[in-house]
Amino acid sequence: MEEKEEAVLSFKDILGVLRKNLIFIIITCLVFSLGSFFVTNFLVTKHYTSTISLYVETVDLQPDSQNSVFIEYADLCAASGFNIYQNA
């Protein structure tokens, strides 16, 4: 039978190979990162959207009002999305 030789790599040898191919490793990472960015932003359709409507309710906390709830014109405008401070 013939004997097989074992290759022994030290940590220094591994670092040398990585350092020798460092430019190739960096360029490959950048190409795939940019490719992934462009594919996900321009080719993949967005499936999820959300909307929200927020209604503001004003509570009068004056001691003589017995915590009554009242709706002001500004509250209704906020609920409908109308800007009361908009210049005509």
Secondary structure, 3 states (H helix, E strand, C coil): CCCCCCCCCCHHHHHHHHHHCHHHHHHHHHHHHHHHHHHHHHHCCCCCCCCCCCCCCEECCCCCCCCCEECCHHHHHHHHCCCCCCCC
